């Protein structure tokens, strides 16, 4: 087996829990094994749950019926469910759908609020997210981009640097110091472009990780966990695209 089969993706859902797939592949029954198709089907179901919940919160914002407390609660619930799923992957068949629902409610509300200010921006963000995901999947499936060990290290390093930069900017903002990373200036635009590129490259790592673990015979129960990890990256990608489009609108 190629060393790629043991590679760690940069997605926190696949890394924070340690060698989740390795441990389960050794201990769980292999009477039924994980497949790429099964993971994709579960991922589609999670996206459907997210979309339904997003449409509900979208409508509530449009009608002025959504409170800030509920919005914040859904965001916190999504974070907590993500952590629970990461550290307790065997319950992903329960926590992943709940995570999708919480994130859908949160993203729908946030998107609706931003769309009120910039009409049409939400559908643009969705379209760009779908387009980017389809492009990355095509590049991966045709092997036009090879997920090598050096490529993986580069993406991990870049994503880590971005996280540190975001954290530093947040801490400095508490002292009323604005680095301009989230503004509509050239620096802010540049940061958003880099973030979108990194999120897109993380999709390649996720595709590769799921495929290799399926080849290794990971248990079928982990298809839910694989679908959850992919959704984490998709949510990140969508938020970064929405942020970039908002910045561009501010420049007009």
N, C-alpha and C positions, 0 to 999 in steps of 0.2 A: 504493500500500500504506500502510495506517495506520502511524503511528509505533510502535504497540504491537508490530509485528512485529520491531522492533529493540530492544525493551526487554530488560534483563538481569534475570533472576530473582535472588532473594536466596540460592537454594540454592547452597552452595559448589561442588557438582559441576558447576553450570552457569556459575559466575563465576570460579573460581580459575584455570581454564584459558584465560581471556580470551575472545575472540570465536570460540569453537570452531565453532559452527554456521555463522557467517558465513564463516570460512575454508574449511570443507569444502564449503559450498554453492557457492563459487566454483571450487574445484579438482577436486572429485570428479565422476564421471560422473553425469548425471541420467537415465540410461536407466531406472533404477528410483529412485523417490523415497520419502522418509519419509512415513508416514501415521500418523494418530492410532491407528487400529485396529491397525496393526502394532506400534506402541510399546506399546499396551495388552496385546497378546498376549505380548510379551516380558516386560513387567512382571509378568504373571500367572505366567509360567514362573519368574521370579526369586523371586516369593513362594512358589511351590511348593517350590523348592529350599530356601529359608529355612525353611519349615514342616517339611520332612522332617528337615533337620539339627537343628532345634530339638527335634523329638521325640526324636531320638537322645540329645542331651545332657541333655534333661529326664529321660529314663529312667535315665541314668547317675548323675545326682545323686540321684534317688529310691532307687537301689540302693547308693549310697555308693561308686561306682566312679570318680567324676570327681575328678582332682587339681586343686589350685589352679593349678599350672603350666600345665596344658592349657587351663584357663579363661582365664588371662591371655594365653597364646599365641594363642588364637583372637581375643581382643579386639585384640591388636597386629596380627595378620594382617589383620583387617578394616580397621583404620586404614590400614595400608600399601597394601592393595589399593585402597582408596578414593582414596588419593593418586595411585597409579599410573594408575587409570582417569581421574581428573580431568586429569592432565597428558598422558596418552597415550590419548585417546579412541578412536583407531582400533583399539585392542586391547580395546575394551569387550566385544566378543562373547566374549572369553576371561575377562577380569578381572571383569566384572560377575557372572557365575555364581559365580566363586570368592569374590567379596565376599559374595554372598548366602549361600553355604555357611558362611563364617566368621562372619558376623553371626548366622546362624541358630543355629549351635552356641553362640555366646556368649549370645545372648538367651534361648535355651532353658534354659541352665544358670542364668543369673541369675534368670530367672522361676521356675524350680523351687526355688531356694534361698529366694526370698521367699515362694513359695507354701507352703513347709513351715512358715513362721512365721505366715502369714495364709492359711489354706486358702481356695481359691476366687478369690484375688485375680488370678491370672494370666488366667483365662478372662474375668473382668470387664474387665481391661485390653484384651484382644483384642477383646471386644465393643464397648467404647467407641471403640477405634481404628477398627474397621470402620464403626461408626455415624457417627463424625466424618468419615471419608473419604467415605462415601456422601453425607452432607449437603453437604459442600463441593463434591462433583462435581455434585450436583443444583443447588446455588446457581449454580455456574459455567455449567452447560449450559443452564439456563433464563435466564441473564443477570440473575438477581435481584441478583447482586453483580457490578459492573463492575470489571474489573481495569484501572483507569486509571493514568496516570503518577503522579498524586498518591498513589493507593493503594499503588502499588509503592514509592514513596519512603518512605511511612509504615512499611510492613512491613520494609523494609531497615533503616531507622533503629532500629526497635524491636528487631529481631533482633540488630543490632550492639550495642545497649545491653545486651541480656540477656547476650550473650557476654562483654562487658567486665565485667559484674557477676559472672558466674560465675568468670571468671579472677581478679578481685580477691579474691573470697571464698576461692578456692583458695590464692592466695599468702598471704593473711592466716592461713589455717589452718595453714600451715607454721610460723607464729610463735605458734600456739595461741590465735589470735583467731577466735572464732566469731561471724559476723554473723547466724546464725540462718536463713540462706536455705534450708538443706536440712533444717531442723527441722520439727516438727509444730505450731509456734506460728502465730499469725495471719499473721506476715510470711512464713513459709515456705509456708503455704498460698496466700497471695496471689501469691507468685513462681511457684508451680507453675501456677496458673490462667492467669497472664499467658503463661507459656512454652507451655502447651497452645494458647492462643488464637493465639499467633504461629506455632506449627507448623501449625495449621489454615489460617491465612491464607497461609502459604508454599505449601501445597498448591494454592491458587488461582493463585498466581504460576507454579507448575510446570505446571499444566494449560494456562494461557494461553501459556506459552513454547513448550511442545511443539506446541500447535495452530498457533501463528503460524509456527513453523519448518517445519511440515509444509506450510502454505499457501505458503511461500516456495520449496518444492521442495528442501529439504535432502535429501542422499543417504540411501537406505534403510539403509545401514550404521550410521547414527547412531541408529536406533531403539533399539539396545542401550544407547547412552549416555543417551538420554532416559529409558528405563526405569530405568537405574541412578540417575539424578538424583532421580527420583520416589521410589525406594526409600529413599534417604538421608533424605528428609523423613519418610517413614512410620516408619522406625526411630526417628527423633528423637521423633515424636509418641507412639509406643508407650511409649518410655522415660519421657517426661514424665507420661503418664497413669498408668503403673505407680508412679512416684514419688509422685504426688498421692494415689493410693489407699492407698499405704503410710503416708503421713502421716496420713490420715484414720483408719486403723486404730490408729495410735499414740495418737490422741486419745480413743479409746473406753475 
